[in-house]
Amino acid sequence: ITNGVAEIMVVLARSEEGTTDARGLSLFLVERDETVRIRRIEDKIGIHTSPTCEIEFDNTPAQLIGKRRFGLIRYAMGLMNGARLAVAAQALGIAEAAYREAHRYARERVQFGKPIRDIPAVSRMLLAMRGEIEAARALVYETSRWVDLAKAYDHYLSTDEGKKDKAAKKRQKQAQALADALTPLTKYYATEMGNRVCYLSMQVHGGVGYMREFNVERHYRDIRVTNIYEGTSQLQIVAAIGKLLGGTINELLDEWAAEEYGPELAPLKASLLEATEQFKQSALQLKEKETEVIDYYASDLTDMAVYVVNSWLLLRHARVSERKRDMARLYLTEYLPKVHAAARAIAAASMTPLDVRQSILAEPF
Ligand SMILES: Cc1cc2nc3c(=O)[nH]c(=O)nc-3n(C[C@H](O)[C@H](O)[C@H](O)COP(=O)(O)OP(=O)(O)OC[C@H]3O[C@@H](n4cnc5c(N)ncnc54)[C@H](O)[C@@H]3O)c2cc1C
């Protein structure tokens, strides 16, 4: 438990005897006293400034927060969605720090008579990092915007004026649905992106990157937890897939597609429209499959969604400056082919991997 040494804790505990599901959990406020024991502070590979504790409660008095049974489904879920966006932002920060280290090193390190950043294979790593970081930043901001809008509408709807406003009610529902769909996508993408960026940053450093005297090894260790805590990437996909299959983000994609991008961006827009259509088709195809096949290939559809959303965000930014235009050109050139590859995987989706798993996974080797 993060910061388990705190004086006051919010604890999710099973309050309903005999239950095993989420509805048997309630939320409690606990003040630390002699009945609370910190059994140990975990020995982690990273984020050493954050004490992660194993806590033992022994008949500890606790105060119920809100209603019984609502602990996880109502209160903790809301808390967790906020935390998921925060972890996405944390991953973005670590990724940027790792990129800055790689950028500096690639400029200073000379091999074969030139700075290594001028070698195509190295510039490719740097471009991959930069493109993914900018895409993740755009996604974090867009998701935060919908979260803020949903909350603002919620507040307005509780006022006398808002109670009569039917249009605002509809907008609140739309904003909430998008916030709920985009939050797991953002946590998934930003934290996986951060891991890829830190991996590449170490690679750009070559042998010295593996040594503790360079900062990149710390970023490499710190980033690793971001796609594990506050729900693993696999759980983010579980949270997102139903919404993607249900077309929750399609209206937003259509709104972006209807915007004006000008003649210079027309070829990029045309490629993106094609990829967007492919994403929608793949969702319809996957929806028709068996549940286990959907679960198995859910990551392909989630990747398609993220690449398409990011591409629209960067294309919209491309109208602002030449540098942003180049960034959109880079990102769409690199990632739209991945949308098509994932579409092919979904079109060919079958029970085969699931059918053979028993025989292949029966023994370690
Ligand atoms: C540093 C640190 C700090 C933490 N702080 C807190 C805290 O403050 N409070 C708190 O409550 N928790 C905290 N945690 C716990 C953390 O949230 C969980 O470890 C994390 O959510 C994963 O759950 P788990 O460890 O039970 O893994 P498991 O659920 O056992 O998962 C193991 C593997 O199975 C996969 N998996 C499991 N279920 C599914 C599924 N249905 N579909 C697809 N894949 C699945 C997972 O993706 C993972 O790959 C912390 C963990 C760490 C490492």
The ligand as a Tripos MOL2 file, in Angstrom:
@<TRIPOS>MOLECULE
LIG
   53    58     1     0     0
SMALL
NO_CHARGES

@<TRIPOS>ATOM
      1 C1          4.4960   -0.0130   -5.7110 C.3       1 LIG1
      2 C2          3.0690   -0.4430   -5.5450 C.ar      1 LIG1
      3 C3          2.1880    0.3480   -4.8140 C.ar      1 LIG1
      4 C4          0.8460   -0.0430   -4.6470 C.ar      1 LIG1
      5 N1          0.0110    0.7490   -3.9190 N.ar      1 LIG1
      6 C5         -1.2710    0.3450   -3.7050 C.ar      1 LIG1
      7 C6         -2.1610    1.1180   -2.8830 C.ar      1 LIG1
      8 O1         -1.8040    2.1680   -2.3720 O.2       1 LIG1
      9 N2         -3.4100    0.6680   -2.6800 N.ar      1 LIG1
     10 C7         -3.8520   -0.4850   -3.2380 C.ar      1 LIG1
     11 O2         -5.0090   -0.8590   -3.0310 O.2       1 LIG1
     12 N3         -3.0360   -1.2350   -4.0270 N.ar      1 LIG1
     13 C8         -1.7640   -0.8540   -4.2600 C.ar      1 LIG1
     14 N4         -0.9290   -1.6190   -5.0470 N.ar      1 LIG1
     15 C9         -1.4610   -2.8550   -5.6270 C.3       1 LIG1
     16 C10        -1.6590   -2.7470   -7.1270 C.3       1 LIG1
     17 O3         -2.7330   -1.8890   -7.4440 O.3       1 LIG1
     18 C11        -1.8550   -4.1630   -7.6890 C.3       1 LIG1
     19 O4         -0.6320   -4.8500   -7.5050 O.3       1 LIG1
     20 C12        -2.2110   -4.1460   -9.1680 C.3       1 LIG1
     21 O5         -3.4770   -3.5630   -9.3710 O.3       1 LIG1
     22 C13        -2.2260   -5.5620   -9.7660 C.3       1 LIG1
     23 O6         -2.9790   -6.4300   -8.9860 O.3       1 LIG1
     24 P1         -2.3330   -7.7850   -8.4540 P.3       1 LIG1
     25 O7         -0.9720   -7.4820   -7.9240 O.co2     1 LIG1
     26 O8         -3.3140   -8.4130   -7.5380 O.co2     1 LIG1
     27 O9         -2.1280   -8.6510   -9.7560 O.3       1 LIG1
     28 P2         -3.0580   -9.8270  -10.2830 P.3       1 LIG1
     29 O10        -4.4760   -9.3610  -10.3060 O.co2     1 LIG1
     30 O11        -2.7390  -11.0840   -9.5720 O.co2     1 LIG1
     31 O12        -2.5350   -9.9280  -11.7910 O.3       1 LIG1
     32 C14        -1.4710  -10.7670  -12.2270 C.3       1 LIG1
     33 C15        -1.4500  -10.7710  -13.7530 C.3       1 LIG1
     34 O13        -2.6950  -11.2700  -14.2660 O.3       1 LIG1
     35 C16        -3.3230  -10.3100  -15.1010 C.3       1 LIG1
     36 N5         -4.7690  -10.3280  -14.8620 N.ar      1 LIG1
     37 C17        -5.4100  -10.5110  -13.6840 C.ar      1 LIG1
     38 N6         -6.7370  -10.4540  -13.8530 N.ar      1 LIG1
     39 C18        -6.9520  -10.2360  -15.1620 C.ar      1 LIG1
     40 C19        -8.1290  -10.0910  -15.9700 C.ar      1 LIG1
     41 N7         -9.3560  -10.1610  -15.4640 N.pl3     1 LIG1
     42 N8         -7.9740   -9.8790  -17.2840 N.ar      1 LIG1
     43 C20        -6.7390   -9.8070  -17.8380 C.ar      1 LIG1
     44 N9         -5.5950   -9.9510  -17.1270 N.ar      1 LIG1
     45 C21        -5.6960  -10.1550  -15.8120 C.ar      1 LIG1
     46 C22        -2.6980   -8.9750  -14.6970 C.3       1 LIG1
     47 O14        -2.7310   -8.0440  -15.7570 O.3       1 LIG1
     48 C23        -1.2780   -9.3910  -14.3610 C.3       1 LIG1
     49 O15        -0.5320   -9.4840  -15.5480 O.3       1 LIG1
     50 C24         0.3970   -1.2440   -5.2270 C.ar      1 LIG1
     51 C25         1.2880   -2.0370   -5.9770 C.ar      1 LIG1
     52 C26         2.6040   -1.6440   -6.1360 C.ar      1 LIG1
     53 C27         3.5330   -2.5120   -6.9610 C.3       1 LIG1
@<TRIPOS>BOND
     1     1     2 1
     2     2     3 ar
     3     2    52 ar
     4     3     4 ar
     5     4     5 ar
     6     4    50 ar
     7     5     6 ar
     8     6     7 ar
     9     6    13 1
    10     7     8 2
    11     7     9 ar
    12     9    10 ar
    13    10    11 2
    14    10    12 ar
    15    12    13 ar
    16    13    14 ar
    17    14    15 1
    18    14    50 ar
    19    15    16 1
    20    16    17 1
    21    16    18 1
    22    18    19 1
    23    18    20 1
    24    20    21 1
    25    20    22 1
    26    22    23 1
    27    23    24 1
    28    24    25 2
    29    24    26 1
    30    24    27 1
    31    27    28 1
    32    28    29 2
    33    28    30 1
    34    28    31 1
    35    31    32 1
    36    32    33 1
    37    33    34 1
    38    33    48 1
    39    34    35 1
    40    35    36 1
    41    35    46 1
    42    36    37 ar
    43    36    45 ar
    44    37    38 ar
    45    38    39 ar
    46    39    40 ar
    47    39    45 ar
    48    40    41 1
    49    40    42 ar
    50    42    43 ar
    51    43    44 ar
    52    44    45 ar
    53    46    47 1
    54    46    48 1
    55    48    49 1
    56    50    51 ar
    57    51    52 ar
    58    52    53 1
@<TRIPOS>SUBSTRUCTURE
     1 LIG1         1 GROUP 0 **** ****
